[in-house]
């Protein structure tokens, strides 16, 4: 399940104030795949966007190496150089069924970085830091479109909510949204 957040002037709630009834269930077709998602309107929150510092790049590189091991140890024909969101979804399924022996933080960060790298590579996004009243988060963005998402947090939600096919859905929703925003339909 993928979340799209919109903002409007009818005093929408902040993201952390949303409840299940605030979401609208929707579906769309992208690349011949039907994907299901929820959307909700949220209040604009003040965020600061920052470039990665050396410690951030070191963290991402470390997570990338761990992701490579997780991918290759479980799907020997794949590595960090040739994986896709469906492979990441399979790893999430393995983790959710207790078939992977690694800590939750290591798994979430490494698979989240792999997902972010995939978005960077395929959709020409870039890694950034987003800070707001709740703290600091790694995100991927396209500056000129003012379009940002949070792949590490997406993996956390996928395991917490036992979502299936979440990374593929996120990739397809990003592809559709970016295509629409750039007028390349």
Secondary structure, 3 states (H helix, E strand, C coil): CEEEEECCCCCCCCHHHCCHHHCEEEEEEECCEEEEEEEEECCCCCCEEECCCHHHHHHHHHHHHHHHHHHHHHCCCCCCCCCCHHHHHHHHHHHHCCCCCCCHHHHHHHHHHHHHHHHHHHHCCEEEEEEECCEEEEEEEEHHHCEEECHHHHHHHHHHCCCCCHHHHHHHHHHHHHHHHHCCC
